[in-house]
């Protein structure tokens, strides 16, 4: 049986990302894994907010809400990075020896998926580790 010591869960505040947190929590219990909840600030969205502090505050709130979905006694950490979500998630996974990425099938913004392309599809095709896709 394969064990996962490092699990990465990209968070965007969507219902599916919350479902991914719950699923990762279940997996982490089985393997005594550490979960990283990762929020990626898309640098393209910084222009929408009056200040970067406002954006950072929103990101922290989203991560805290996600962490409340984890089962008790789960080892976890939270990270906020800036950049293109697709590339940032893949690079983080490589640099941190992530063994499993748990991600929602779609993100918070359907418009961004139409314009930019599916982050999940990119992750599946470029990750060097296993990817668990959560669907409704």
HUCORMO-V594132 format. One record per residue. N is the residue number from 0. RES is the residue in three letters. D_CENTER is the distance of its C-alpha to the mean C-alpha in Angstrom with 1 decimal. Layout:
n->(N | N)
res->(RES | RES)
d_center->(D_CENTER | D_CENTER)
This chain:
n->(0 | 1 | 2 | 3 | 4 | 5 | 6 | 7 | 8 | 9 | 10 | 11 | 12 | 13 | 14 | 15 | 16 | 17 | 18 | 19 | 20 | 21 | 22 | 23 | 24 | 25 | 26 | 27 | 28 | 29 | 30 | 31 | 32 | 33 | 34 | 35 | 36 | 37 | 38 | 39 | 40 | 41 | 42 | 43 | 44 | 45 | 46 | 47 | 48 | 49 | 50 | 51 | 52 | 53 | 54 | 55 | 56 | 57 | 58 | 59 | 60 | 61 | 62 | 63 | 64 | 65 | 66 | 67 | 68 | 69 | 70 | 71 | 72 | 73 | 74 | 75 | 76 | 77 | 78 | 79 | 80 | 81 | 82 | 83 | 84 | 85 | 86 | 87 | 88 | 89 | 90 | 91 | 92 | 93 | 94 | 95 | 96 | 97 | 98 | 99 | 100 | 101 | 102 | 103 | 104 | 105 | 106 | 107 | 108 | 109 | 110 | 111 | 112 | 113 | 114 | 115 | 116 | 117 | 118 | 119 | 120 | 121 | 122 | 123 | 124 | 125 | 126 | 127 | 128 | 129 | 130 | 131 | 132 | 133 | 134 | 135)
res->(UNK | UNK | UNK | UNK | UNK | UNK | UNK | UNK | UNK | UNK | UNK | UNK | UNK | UNK | UNK | UNK | UNK | UNK | UNK | UNK | UNK | UNK | UNK | UNK | UNK | UNK | UNK | UNK | UNK | UNK | UNK | UNK | UNK | UNK | UNK | UNK | UNK | UNK | UNK | UNK | UNK | UNK | UNK | UNK | UNK | UNK | UNK | UNK | UNK | UNK | UNK | UNK | UNK | UNK | UNK | UNK | UNK | UNK | UNK | UNK | UNK | UNK | UNK | UNK | UNK | UNK | UNK | UNK | UNK | UNK | UNK | UNK | UNK | UNK | UNK | UNK | UNK | UNK | UNK | UNK | UNK | UNK | UNK | UNK | UNK | UNK | UNK | UNK | UNK | UNK | UNK | UNK | UNK | UNK | UNK | UNK | UNK | UNK | UNK | UNK | UNK | UNK | UNK | UNK | UNK | UNK | UNK | UNK | UNK | UNK | UNK | UNK | UNK | UNK | UNK | UNK | UNK | UNK | UNK | UNK | UNK | UNK | UNK | UNK | UNK | UNK | UNK | UNK | UNK | UNK | UNK | UNK | UNK | UNK | UNK | UNK)
d_center->(24.5 | 21.4 | 19.7 | 16.2 | 16.3 | 12.9 | 9.8 | 6.3 | 3.5 | 0.4 | 3.7 | 6.9 | 9.5 | 10.6 | 12.3 | 10.5 | 7.1 | 9.6 | 11.1 | 8.3 | 8.4 | 12.1 | 12.3 | 10.5 | 13.0 | 15.8 | 15.1 | 14.9 | 18.2 | 19.9 | 19.2 | 19.0 | 15.7 | 13.7 | 10.0 | 7.9 | 5.6 | 4.6 | 6.0 | 7.9 | 11.3 | 12.9 | 16.3 | 18.1 | 17.3 | 19.0 | 22.3 | 21.8 | 21.8 | 25.0 | 23.4 | 20.4 | 20.8 | 20.2 | 16.9 | 15.9 | 17.2 | 15.2 | 11.9 | 13.3 | 14.4 | 11.1 | 9.6 | 13.0 | 13.1 | 10.0 | 11.7 | 14.8 | 13.6 | 13.6 | 17.0 | 19.4 | 19.9 | 16.4 | 15.8 | 12.6 | 11.8 | 9.8 | 9.5 | 9.9 | 10.9 | 13.0 | 13.5 | 12.9 | 9.2 | 10.4 | 12.4 | 10.4 | 7.5 | 10.7 | 12.7 | 10.6 | 10.5 | 14.2 | 15.3 | 13.9 | 15.2 | 12.1 | 13.8 | 11.2 | 7.9 | 7.3 | 6.1 | 8.4 | 11.5 | 11.6 | 10.0 | 11.7 | 14.4 | 16.6 | 18.7 | 16.2 | 15.7 | 19.5 | 20.0 | 17.4 | 16.6 | 13.9 | 10.6 | 10.2 | 13.8 | 13.5 | 10.8 | 13.3 | 16.2 | 15.3 | 13.3 | 15.9 | 14.5 | 14.1 | 11.5 | 11.6 | 11.3 | 11.7 | 14.5 | 16.7)
